[in-house]
Amino acid sequence: MERLWTIMRKEFYHILRDYRTLAIIVILPTFLLILLGYGVSGETSNTSLAVADLSKSDESRRYLEYFTASDQFEINYDVLSETEILDLLDREVISAGIYIPEDFGRKLATGETAQVQFYVNGADPSEAQTTNLKLETIAQAATQYILTEKLSSSSAAAGLAGLQLPVESYTKVLYNPDGKSKIYMIPGLTAMVLQVQALLLTALAIVREREQGTMEQLVVTPIQSWELVLGKILPYLAVGIFNTIATLLVAIYLFDIVIQGSFWLLVGLSTIFILGSLGMGVLISNISRNQMQAMYLAVGIVLIPAIILSGLMFTRQGMPWITYWFGEMLPITHFLVIIRGIMVKGVGFAFLWPSIRALLILSVVYFAASVATFQKKL
């Protein structure tokens, strides 16, 4: 027992002496639970909605009030045509749309059946199912209320024989009408695989040089910090591009995923994503003192949040602002919009520009930070 206690005491001293490792071990689990707990448990509310109310009548306004009466939907866009709704859905700005034709108010006033068209982003089958259920439930409640008003009016006193539903709603699920989960998940898993490889390979690059003693050879050379960081990144960038093409081919030929957009545009934008992930990995390697610290930081600060907060598995709508903006700082959050937009929707550069811009900014910032934090000393 004395020998066992000696080994245990030595290890405790080692942990307590290394304040970086101690902070990671003690603080990181609690931090992750708080951060990710909100990301997982946050219920979807205030779903973004676009409305094209061509009727502009009292009846159509009252009908729309049912959708905004609770916190389930929020009308973010008041548009003038069906085309504008589809454009917003293409750009991932909204999750659903409501199209009310011009004759809506007239048909209700004359006792005819009015039609309403719902549009749902079906790229994510689970989210689409939830959104569709909410739309149909609220639509049924609104229809029942309008029907009750008709029954209580003097015009309904003549009898119930010719009574019909005042409003009929139709739902069109876009992009993935069959609700196949693989069409949504395979692009997400592709992004995650590229993220894991790029991050872990470079997260150990600098710290491994220190532990193996080869950093001494780099210190005495005239090489600049940016040259060393770039030299560390470029080989892995070439590997990442190769793996991008390989994983996309596997998705096409093994999982029968049809890339609706441009294959080579996706490869080009994947290069930007991989570059940002590699820069993040080098940054982690620079601020770590050993490989265990680097692994803790890579997994705890980037990879686990990337699974929960990026939109890979859970919708980002309804997340508290702190978790939402933490997810915004991860390159994979924006790349998921890009890869799913190209593979599932077939959209082009113009629609994806906001996500491309964010990805470019993050890539430059993480590369610059990795150069700034690198010090040519032991």
C-alpha positions in Angstrom: 0.0 0.0 0.0 2.9 2.4 0.7 4.2 2.0 -2.8 0.7 2.5 -4.2 0.2 5.7 -2.1 3.6 7.0 -3.2 2.6 6.6 -6.9 -0.8 8.3 -6.3 0.8 11.2 -4.4 3.3 11.7 -7.1 0.5 11.9 -9.7 -1.5 14.3 -7.6 1.5 16.5 -7.3 2.0 16.4 -11.0 -1.6 17.4 -11.7 -1.5 20.2 -9.1 1.8 21.6 -10.4 0.6 21.8 -14.0 -2.1 24.5 -13.6 -3.1 24.3 -17.3 -4.0 20.6 -17.0 -5.6 21.2 -13.6 -7.9 23.9 -15.1 -8.8 21.7 -18.0 -9.7 18.7 -15.9 -11.7 20.7 -13.3 -13.4 23.4 -15.3 -13.9 21.8 -18.7 -16.6 19.1 -17.8 -18.7 21.7 -15.9 -18.3 24.2 -18.8 -19.4 21.6 -21.4 -22.4 20.5 -19.4 -23.7 24.1 -19.0 -22.9 25.0 -22.6 -24.2 21.8 -24.3 -27.1 21.3 -21.9 -28.7 24.5 -23.1 -28.0 23.5 -26.7 -29.7 20.1 -26.4 -32.6 21.0 -24.0 -33.6 24.2 -25.8 -37.0 23.6 -27.4 -37.7 25.0 -30.8 -39.7 28.1 -30.6 -40.2 31.3 -32.6 -39.7 29.3 -35.8 -38.9 31.8 -38.6 -41.8 32.3 -41.0 -42.3 34.2 -44.2 -45.9 35.2 -45.2 -47.2 36.2 -48.6 -50.6 37.6 -47.8 -52.0 38.6 -51.2 -55.5 39.0 -49.8 -54.7 41.8 -47.4 -58.1 41.4 -45.8 -59.4 41.3 -42.3 -60.0 37.6 -42.6 -56.4 36.9 -43.7 -55.0 39.0 -40.9 -57.1 37.2 -38.3 -56.1 33.9 -39.8 -52.4 34.8 -39.5 -52.8 35.9 -35.9 -53.4 32.3 -34.9 -49.8 31.5 -35.9 -48.3 34.3 -34.0 -50.5 34.1 -30.9 -48.0 31.8 -29.2 -44.2 31.6 -29.4 -44.2 28.8 -31.9 -43.9 31.0 -35.0 -42.5 34.4 -35.7 -43.3 36.2 -38.9 -39.9 37.6 -39.9 -40.7 38.4 -43.5 -43.8 39.8 -45.2 -43.3 39.1 -48.9 -45.3 39.6 -52.0 -45.1 36.4 -53.9 -44.5 32.6 -53.7 -41.1 33.1 -55.4 -39.9 35.2 -52.6 -40.8 32.5 -50.1 -38.9 29.9 -52.1 -35.9 32.2 -52.3 -35.8 32.7 -48.5 -36.1 28.9 -48.0 -33.2 28.3 -50.5 -31.0 30.7 -48.4 -31.9 29.0 -45.1 -33.3 32.3 -43.9 -36.7 30.8 -42.9 -38.0 27.4 -41.9 -41.5 27.7 -43.4 -43.7 29.9 -45.4 -47.4 30.7 -45.7 -49.0 31.7 -49.0 -52.5 33.3 -48.9 -54.1 33.9 -52.3 -55.9 37.1 -53.3 -59.4 35.5 -53.1 -59.0 34.3 -49.5 -61.2 37.0 -47.9 -63.8 37.0 -50.7 -64.3 33.2 -50.5 -64.7 33.3 -46.7 -67.2 36.1 -47.0 -69.3 34.3 -49.6 -69.2 30.9 -47.8 -66.8 29.2 -50.2 -63.7 27.2 -49.2 -60.5 29.3 -49.2 -57.1 27.7 -49.8 -53.8 28.3 -48.0 -50.5 26.9 -49.1 -47.7 26.0 -46.5 -44.1 25.6 -47.5 -41.7 23.7 -45.2 -38.0 23.2 -45.4 -37.7 19.4 -45.5 -33.9 19.1 -45.7 -33.9 18.0 -42.0 -36.7 15.4 -41.8 -37.1 15.6 -38.0 -37.3 19.4 -38.0 -39.7 19.4 -41.0 -42.0 17.0 -39.3 -42.1 19.1 -36.2 -42.7 22.3 -38.2 -45.4 20.7 -40.3 -47.2 19.3 -37.3 -47.3 22.8 -35.7 -48.6 24.4 -38.9 -51.3 21.8 -39.3 -52.3 22.0 -35.7 -52.7 25.8 -35.7 -54.4 25.7 -39.1 -57.0 23.2 -37.8 -57.6 25.4 -34.7 -58.1 28.4 -36.9 -60.4 26.6 -39.2 -62.5 25.3 -36.3 -62.9 28.8 -34.9 -63.9 30.2 -38.3 -66.4 27.3 -38.7 -67.8 28.0 -35.2 -68.4 31.6 -36.2 -70.2 30.5 -39.3 -72.4 28.1 -37.3 -73.3 30.9 -34.9 -74.1 33.4 -37.6 -77.6 33.9 -39.0 -76.6 32.5 -42.4 -76.0 29.1 -40.9 -79.4 28.9 -39.3 -80.9 27.6 -42.6 -79.3 24.2 -42.0 -76.1 22.2 -42.0 -76.5 20.3 -45.3 -74.4 22.6 -47.4 -71.8 23.3 -44.7 -68.2 22.9 -45.7 -64.8 23.7 -44.2 -64.0 27.4 -44.6 -60.3 26.9 -45.1 -58.3 24.1 -46.7 -54.5 24.1 -46.2 -52.0 22.3 -48.3 -48.3 21.6 -47.3 -45.5 21.3 -49.7 -42.3 19.8 -48.3 -39.3 21.0 -50.2 -35.8 19.5 -51.0 -36.5 16.1 -49.2 -40.2 15.3 -49.7 -39.7 11.6 -48.9 -38.1 12.5 -45.5 -35.0 10.3 -46.0 -32.7 11.0 -43.1 -29.6 10.0 -45.0 -30.0 12.9 -47.5 -29.7 15.3 -44.5 -27.2 13.4 -42.3 -24.6 12.2 -44.8 -23.5 15.7 -45.8 -23.3 16.6 -42.1 -21.3 13.5 -41.3 -19.0 14.3 -44.2 -18.3 17.7 -42.7 -17.7 16.2 -39.2 -15.3 13.7 -40.5 -13.2 16.4 -42.3 -13.4 18.5 -39.1 -12.1 15.7 -36.8 -9.2 14.8 -39.1 -8.1 18.4 -39.8 -8.3 19.4 -36.1 -6.6 16.4 -34.5 -3.8 16.2 -37.0 -2.6 19.8 -36.4 -3.6 20.0 -32.7 -0.6 17.8 -32.0 1.8 19.3 -34.5 3.7 22.0 -32.5 3.4 20.4 -29.1 4.8 17.1 -30.5 7.9 19.0 -31.7 8.4 20.3 -28.1 8.0 16.8 -26.5 10.2 15.1 -29.0 12.9 17.8 -28.7 12.9 18.7 -32.4 11.8 22.2 -31.6 15.4 23.1 -30.8 16.3 22.6 -34.5 13.5 25.0 -35.6 14.5 27.6 -33.0 17.9 28.1 -34.5 16.7 28.4 -38.1 15.8 31.8 -39.6 12.3 30.6 -40.5 9.5 33.0 -39.7 6.5 32.1 -37.6 4.0 32.3 -40.5 6.3 30.2 -42.7 6.4 27.4 -40.0 2.7 27.5 -39.4 1.9 27.5 -43.1 4.4 24.7 -43.6 2.6 22.7 -41.0 -0.8 23.3 -42.5 -0.2 22.9 -46.3 0.6 19.1 -46.3 -2.5 18.4 -44.2 -4.5 20.7 -46.5 -3.6 18.5 -49.4 -4.6 15.4 -47.5 -7.9 17.1 -46.5 -8.7 18.0 -50.1 -8.0 14.4 -51.2 -10.3 13.1 -48.4 -13.0 15.6 -49.3 -13.2 14.2 -52.8 -13.0 10.6 -51.5 -15.8 11.1 -49.0 -18.0 12.8 -51.6 -17.5 9.9 -54.0 -18.4 7.5 -51.2 -21.6 9.5 -50.5 -22.5 9.4 -54.2 -21.7 5.7 -55.1 -22.2 4.0 -51.7 -25.1 5.9 -50.1 -26.8 7.0 -53.4 -26.6 10.7 -52.4 -27.3 12.9 -55.4 -25.3 16.2 -55.3 -27.9 18.6 -56.5 -25.4 21.5 -57.0 -21.8 21.9 -58.3 -19.4 19.2 -57.2 -16.3 21.3 -57.7 -17.8 24.4 -56.0 -18.3 22.1 -53.0 -14.7 20.9 -53.2 -13.4 24.5 -53.4 -15.5 25.7 -50.4 -14.4 22.6 -48.5 -10.8 23.7 -49.0 -11.6 27.0 -47.1 -13.3 25.0 -44.3 -10.3 22.6 -44.0 -7.9 25.6 -43.9 -9.9 27.2 -41.0 -10.0 23.9 -39.1 -6.2 23.4 -39.6 -5.5 26.9 -38.3 -7.7 26.2 -35.3 -5.7 23.0 -34.6 -2.4 24.8 -34.8 -3.7 27.5 -32.5 -4.6 24.8 -29.9 -1.2 23.2 -30.4 0.5 26.5 -29.7 -1.2 27.2 -26.4 -0.8 23.6 -25.1 2.2 22.4 -23.2 1.7 18.7 -23.9 -0.3 16.4 -26.1 -2.8 15.6 -23.4 -3.7 19.3 -23.1 -4.0 19.6 -26.8 -6.4 16.6 -27.0 -8.5 17.9 -24.1 -8.9 21.3 -25.8 -9.5 19.9 -29.3 -12.2 17.5 -28.1 -13.7 19.6 -25.3 -13.7 23.1 -26.9 -14.2 22.2 -30.6 -15.3 18.7 -31.4 -18.0 18.1 -28.8 -19.6 21.6 -29.3 -19.4 21.0 -33.0 -21.6 18.0 -32.7 -24.2 19.7 -30.5 -24.1 23.4 -31.3 -23.3 23.5 -35.1 -26.7 22.2 -36.4 -25.3 18.8 -37.1 -27.8 16.9 -34.9 -29.9 19.6 -33.3 -31.6 22.7 -34.8 -29.9 26.0 -33.7 -33.2 27.7 -33.5 -34.3 28.3 -29.9 -30.8 28.0 -28.5 -29.8 30.6 -25.9 -27.7 33.4 -27.3 -24.4 32.3 -25.6 -24.6 28.8 -27.1 -25.8 30.2 -30.4 -22.8 32.6 -30.7 -20.4 29.9 -29.5 -21.6 27.8 -32.4 -21.1 30.8 -34.8 -17.4 30.8 -33.9 -17.0 27.2 -35.2 -16.2 26.9 -38.9 -18.3 23.7 -39.2 -21.5 25.7 -38.3 -21.2 27.6 -41.6 -19.8 24.8 -43.6 -22.9 22.7 -42.7 -25.1 25.3 -44.4 -22.8 25.2 -47.4 -22.5 21.5 -47.9 -26.2 20.8 -47.2 -27.1 23.7 -49.5 -25.1 22.4 -52.4 -25.8 18.7 -51.9 -29.5 18.8 -50.8 -30.8 22.0 -52.3 -28.5 22.6 -55.3 -28.1 26.3 -54.5 -25.1 28.3 -55.8 -22.6 30.8 -54.7 -25.0 33.7 -54.4 -27.3 32.0 -52.0 -24.4 30.7 -49.8 -22.4 33.9 -49.7 -23.3 34.8 -46.0 -22.0 31.4 -44.9 -19.0 31.6 -47.2 -18.1 35.1 -45.9 -18.3 33.9 -42.3 -16.1 30.9 -43.1 -13.5 33.0 -44.8 -13.4 35.4 -41.9 -13.0 32.6 -39.4 -10.3 30.9 -41.5 -8.2 34.1 -41.7 -8.7 34.8 -37.9 -7.7 31.4 -36.8 -4.6 31.3 -39.1 -3.6 34.8 -37.9 -4.1 33.7 -34.3 -2.0 30.6 -34.8 0.9 32.7 -36.2 0.6 35.2 -33.4 0.6 32.6 -30.6 3.6 30.7 -32.0 6.8 31.4 -30.2 10.2 30.2 -31.4 11.4 29.2 -28.0 11.5 26.0 -25.9 
